[in-house]
């Protein structure tokens, strides 16, 4: 495993700890958030909601200034032990350069979410060396599987040790270890070359996506490949490639086949169909944590080290 800078693990939560819910991207109503609040409280935690819950500015949960201030107050608040991003959509990238992580570095906490929240994961892991949590979000709680919700709270309390899932016919077998990075492929593509861009050298990359055209999956993989982000990988984990689209003239390959074509030349462990991303069974993953990654003809296994 390539040597990398030490990663800081935020304190795990205990019963009674405070979790904040904020909306960094698309708007969400007070009513939509109620099932998640009930779930979090039922599991023994206190919930506070930010000023962005119920706020509206076009498609956003309030304007950029409000959303940045809302997230900032909980980044700074020592009582809050985790921040759940309420939903994805689009908009978190509009905030990231206006946030001050000084207090967060001194008193780190878990940032949880997926999809559009990938920009926060990547920015925090790369620039501040703090682990984050790729997980379901409050808007999705009502449609999540029990395993998905349990994995989120297991991760928050430190009891999540890893996963073992069935293998996929396109997998490439092998075993490796390295730091887990990544998230939504479209977001990773969009932040390429920025201060939030991920470092993939010696890392194990996780990707997932939703509602993309197949040719654009190839375009994004071409960008990752040409920028050197695939050649140095230790392994690749692929989550849900959900609701893919095709043109009138078909592309001719599935999303999984496109990914495999780009990865096969590097002869690294590759696993498809991992239960994470835009799927109901969206299992939590620690980003920034070192993992052991094993792929065989029978199963895919991830162990958090």
Protein Blocks (a to p, Z undefined) as FASTA:
>chain_A
ZZdddddddddddehiacddddfbbcddfklmmmmmmmmmmnopacdddfknopaehjbg
cjfklmmmmmmmmmmmmklmbdcdfbgcihjlmmmmmccfklmmmmgcddedehjlmmmm
mmmmmmnopacdddddfklmmmpcfklmmmmmmmmnopagbdcddddfkbccddddddde
ddjfklmmmmgoiakbccfehpacddddehiafklmmmmmmmmmmnopmmmpgbdcdddd
ehiacdfbdghiafklmmmmmmmmnopacdehiaedjdfblccddehiacdddddfkbcc
dddZZ
